[in-house]
Amino acid sequence: SSASPNRCFSMAAVPLPEVERPVLPAGTETIDQALWTAYRIEVPITAWPVDAVEEDGVAHPSRYVRISAQRYNAVAQYALLADALREMLGLR
């Protein structure tokens, strides 16, 4: 069954724009590692679909950030995540 627009879910996978080289702090190699090191934000960044192959025969996985909303989280924390991702992805 399809989700009703009146339902509220606590988890979401948000696609990230593709960038060739994210801007990461020294000593970090991945976006999720950089988010933790620089901002103490802990979220998984995953590629999906992992085995995606386009018509050209080349894999083109997309990256997603998975957020999980809880009662103890504040809107300001999600705003900080969005700002940090914009900075790392060069979207400022």
LOVEX-687407 format. One line per 5 residues: their letters; for each residue x, y, z of N, C-alpha, C, O. Coordinates in Angstrom, 3 decimals. Each point is the difference from the previous one (the first is absolute). Layout:
a> X Y Z X Y Z X Y Z X Y Z; ...
This chain:
ssasp> 0.837 -1.191 0.000 -0.837 1.191 0.000 0.873 1.243 0.000 1.121 -0.024 0.510; -1.624 1.095 -1.073 0.784 1.233 -0.052 -0.166 0.780 1.296 -1.006 -0.135 0.697; 1.992 0.941 -0.389 -0.013 0.777 1.234 -0.989 1.151 -0.114 -0.069 0.677 -1.026; -0.672 -0.470 2.064 -0.942 1.114 0.058 0.765 1.287 0.260 0.972 -0.016 0.754; -1.383 1.144 -1.360 0.684 1.269 0.274 -0.182 0.445 1.442 0.689 0.914 0.452
nrcfs> -1.602 -1.540 0.279 -0.237 0.356 1.401 0.887 -0.777 0.965 -0.031 0.248 1.205; 0.805 -1.169 -1.713 0.873 -0.790 0.865 1.303 0.736 0.261 0.466 0.794 -0.817; 0.099 -1.076 1.959 1.274 0.601 0.378 0.991 -1.135 0.243 -0.273 -0.912 0.781; 1.401 0.969 -1.441 1.015 -1.032 0.140 1.225 0.589 0.688 0.268 1.196 -0.119; 0.461 -2.020 0.824 1.149 0.500 0.751 1.327 -0.215 -0.721 1.044 0.414 0.503
maavp> -1.064 -1.046 -1.660 1.243 -0.272 -0.713 -0.158 0.400 -1.461 -1.064 -0.168 -0.596; 2.142 0.701 0.032 -0.048 0.395 -1.410 1.380 -0.169 -0.615 1.017 0.173 0.671; -0.993 -0.512 -1.955 1.237 -0.042 -0.778 -0.063 1.173 -0.968 -0.906 0.087 -0.829; 1.867 0.806 0.944 0.009 1.221 -0.804 1.158 -0.086 -0.995 1.151 -0.164 0.406; -1.443 0.271 -1.701 1.091 -0.083 -0.988 0.912 1.213 0.086 -0.452 1.127 0.203
lpeve> 1.735 -1.381 -0.359 0.991 1.080 -0.020 0.392 0.283 -1.438 0.089 -0.923 -0.809; 0.147 2.186 0.478 0.454 0.305 -1.357 1.377 -0.613 -0.248 0.834 -0.083 0.901; -0.620 -0.339 -2.133 1.297 -0.582 -0.346 1.033 1.114 -0.158 -0.213 0.963 -0.737; 1.309 -1.107 1.427 1.125 0.915 -0.143 1.242 -0.846 -0.208 0.116 -1.103 0.534; 0.808 1.634 -1.314 1.202 -0.786 -0.305 0.884 -0.166 1.224 0.519 -1.087 0.251
rpvlp> -0.345 2.165 0.515 0.891 -0.063 1.151 -0.568 0.840 1.145 0.107 1.226 -0.032; -0.708 -1.858 1.038 -0.507 0.761 1.145 1.136 0.695 0.740 1.136 -0.474 -0.018; -1.433 1.584 0.661 0.969 0.742 0.809 -0.058 -0.579 1.407 -0.958 0.228 0.739; 1.994 -0.979 -0.377 0.012 -0.695 1.288 1.121 0.533 0.878 1.059 0.371 -0.506; -1.278 -0.329 1.828 1.062 0.432 0.908 1.201 -0.946 -0.068 -0.140 -1.177 -0.330
agtet> 1.306 1.705 0.644 1.221 -0.812 0.016 -0.188 -1.197 0.922 -0.590 0.116 1.073; 1.094 -1.257 -1.500 -0.060 -1.206 0.806 -1.278 -0.798 -0.169 -0.187 -1.015 0.672; -0.703 1.457 -1.563 -1.226 -0.755 -0.245 -0.030 -0.417 -1.465 0.552 0.676 -0.868; -1.216 -1.814 0.610 -0.045 -0.529 -1.362 -1.408 -0.099 -0.570 -0.172 -0.105 -1.215; -0.834 0.136 2.078 -1.380 -0.135 -0.462 -0.863 1.112 0.588 0.374 0.627 0.992
idqal> -1.517 -0.389 -1.603 -0.891 1.057 0.477 -0.496 -0.305 1.409 -0.015 0.890 0.850; -0.391 -2.127 -0.586 -0.500 -0.303 1.345 1.099 0.140 1.049 -0.265 0.445 1.117; 1.478 -0.814 -1.459 1.140 0.176 0.902 0.242 1.493 0.258 0.251 0.407 1.134; -0.330 0.398 -2.190 0.209 1.444 0.118 -1.097 0.656 0.839 0.281 0.896 0.796; -1.522 -1.335 -0.970 -1.098 0.563 0.793 0.224 -0.247 1.492 -0.252 0.872 0.832
wtayr> 0.728 -2.072 -0.511 0.249 -0.310 1.407 1.178 0.804 0.533 -0.082 0.574 1.086; 1.166 -0.529 -1.833 1.207 0.685 0.456 -0.230 1.496 0.179 0.399 0.572 1.015; -1.030 0.055 -1.978 -0.149 1.457 0.022 -1.220 0.490 0.786 0.036 1.085 0.579; -1.110 -1.873 -0.554 -1.259 0.488 0.574 -0.614 -0.915 1.061 -1.004 0.356 0.617; 1.594 -1.516 -0.405 -0.547 -1.006 0.910 -1.413 -0.410 -0.424 -0.879 -0.237 0.829
ievpi> 0.695 0.163 -2.150 -1.254 -0.475 -0.575 0.232 -1.430 -0.463 0.937 -0.272 -0.751; -1.790 -0.636 1.199 0.146 -1.406 -0.368 -1.185 -0.427 -0.862 -1.106 -0.205 0.501; 1.355 0.075 -1.806 -1.006 -0.475 -0.948 0.694 -0.884 -1.024 1.141 0.265 -0.378; -1.818 -1.312 -0.074 0.602 -0.827 -1.039 -0.169 0.647 -1.381 -1.057 0.540 -0.328; 2.113 -0.611 -0.457 -0.026 0.405 -1.406 0.227 -1.286 -0.782 1.029 -0.655 0.168
tawpv> -1.976 0.290 -1.016 0.108 -1.264 -0.714 -0.206 0.190 -1.494 -0.656 0.945 -0.438; 1.223 -1.854 -0.330 -0.220 -0.015 -1.450 -1.150 -0.956 -0.272 -0.071 -1.081 0.583; -0.832 1.487 -1.476 -1.120 -0.866 -0.350 -0.459 0.321 -1.399 -0.013 1.183 -0.340; -0.347 -2.080 -0.465 0.227 -1.432 0.231 1.472 -0.321 -0.179 0.666 0.557 -0.873; -0.173 -1.436 1.683 1.422 -0.322 0.011 0.461 -0.557 -1.338 1.084 0.344 -0.471
davee> -1.879 -1.184 -0.138 0.417 -0.621 -1.252 -0.699 0.636 -1.209 -0.264 -0.675 -0.995; -0.030 1.963 1.087 -0.694 0.680 -1.099 0.888 0.065 -1.232 1.162 0.397 0.084; -1.707 -0.784 -1.214 0.714 0.105 -1.264 -0.945 0.645 -1.001 -1.089 -0.509 -0.266; 1.513 1.610 -0.271 -0.817 0.732 -0.963 0.115 -0.644 -1.381 0.738 -0.967 -0.187; -1.462 1.505 -0.755 0.016 -0.541 -1.363 1.381 0.046 -0.636 0.300 -0.792 -0.893
dgvah> 0.554 1.724 1.351 1.340 0.090 -0.559 0.937 -1.073 0.550 1.171 -0.060 -0.377; -1.699 -0.804 1.287 0.803 -1.089 0.548 0.873 0.407 1.167 0.787 -0.809 0.493; -0.909 2.056 -0.038 0.817 0.506 1.102 -0.876 0.146 1.238 -1.144 0.444 -0.091; 1.683 -0.817 1.245 -0.743 0.150 1.250 -0.085 1.472 0.377 1.001 0.715 -0.045; -2.191 -0.261 0.414 -0.225 1.378 0.423 -0.812 0.020 1.294 -1.152 0.432 -0.008
psryv> 1.728 -0.889 1.112 -0.774 0.017 1.238 -0.225 1.428 0.479 0.821 0.883 -0.247; -1.907 -0.669 0.915 -0.299 1.291 0.603 0.270 -0.097 1.497 -0.143 -1.065 0.600; 0.534 2.184 -0.008 0.229 0.027 1.442 -1.237 0.569 0.685 -0.652 0.915 -0.501; 0.356 -1.486 1.658 -1.125 0.439 0.811 0.467 0.205 1.431 0.874 -0.713 0.491; -1.465 1.694 0.165 0.177 0.143 1.440 -1.287 -0.511 0.632 -1.098 0.385 -0.403
risaq> 1.245 -1.256 1.397 -1.185 -0.536 0.681 -0.144 0.710 1.326 0.868 -0.082 0.869; -1.986 0.786 -0.730 -0.260 0.696 1.260 -1.118 -0.721 0.744 -0.921 -0.559 -0.597; 1.035 0.594 1.896 -0.999 -0.630 0.861 -0.417 1.036 1.032 0.779 0.353 0.885; -2.001 0.129 -0.999 -0.512 1.025 0.908 -0.490 -0.638 1.293 -0.714 -1.003 -0.009; 1.110 1.598 1.100 -0.431 -0.456 1.315 -0.509 1.199 0.802 0.298 1.147 -0.332
rynav> -1.043 -1.409 1.357 -0.573 1.083 0.807 1.070 0.883 0.610 -0.231 1.191 0.210; 1.402 -1.751 0.080 1.057 0.778 0.642 0.812 0.838 -0.984 0.854 0.776 0.426; -1.096 -0.911 -1.735 0.687 0.829 -0.993 -0.730 1.321 -0.165 -1.221 0.078 0.137; 1.994 0.957 -0.433 -0.563 1.334 -0.218 0.144 0.373 -1.471 0.885 -0.503 -0.692; -1.750 1.376 0.226 0.056 0.471 -1.383 1.375 0.598 -0.298 0.510 -0.151 -1.110
aqyal> 0.082 0.814 2.071 1.320 0.611 -0.194 1.065 -1.049 -0.342 0.952 0.304 -0.718; -1.101 -1.526 1.220 0.960 -1.063 -0.316 -0.098 -0.415 -1.465 1.016 -0.282 -0.636; -2.223 0.244 0.107 -0.172 -0.335 -1.420 0.505 1.141 -0.883 0.543 -0.239 -1.079; -0.724 1.469 1.535 0.513 1.160 -0.736 1.530 -0.035 -0.032 0.606 0.316 -1.024; 0.018 -0.697 2.138 1.460 -0.121 0.048 0.477 -1.080 -0.962 0.989 0.195 -0.707
ladal> -1.677 -1.327 0.670 0.342 -1.067 -0.947 -0.087 0.512 -1.436 0.910 -0.229 -0.797; -1.992 0.915 0.467 -0.172 0.535 -1.357 1.109 0.988 -0.342 0.556 -0.054 -1.097; -0.228 0.955 2.021 1.073 0.976 -0.238 1.347 -0.694 -0.184 0.770 0.362 -0.890; -0.486 -1.355 1.727 1.276 -0.722 -0.091 0.099 -0.735 -1.333 1.053 0.017 -0.637; -2.134 -0.660 0.212 0.014 -0.708 -1.282 0.173 0.971 -1.163 0.744 -0.288 -0.938
remlg> -1.421 1.432 0.987 0.161 1.002 -1.069 1.467 0.445 -0.086 0.548 0.150 -1.092; 0.068 0.056 2.239 1.414 0.417 0.016 0.902 -1.085 -0.589 0.848 0.295 -0.842; -1.021 -1.538 1.274 0.848 -1.094 -0.450 -0.213 -0.333 -1.483 0.923 -0.445 -0.683; -2.135 0.666 0.200 -0.299 -0.309 -1.384 0.209 1.198 -0.918 -0.280 -0.073 -1.196; 0.776 1.184 1.760 0.293 1.188 -0.803 -1.245 0.685 -0.538 0.017 0.534 -1.109
lr> -1.096 -0.542 1.883 -1.260 0.570 -0.466 -0.298 1.347 0.643 -1.137 0.469 -0.049; 2.115 0.142 0.635 -0.186 1.328 0.617 0.413 1.068 -0.955 -0.079 1.184 0.326
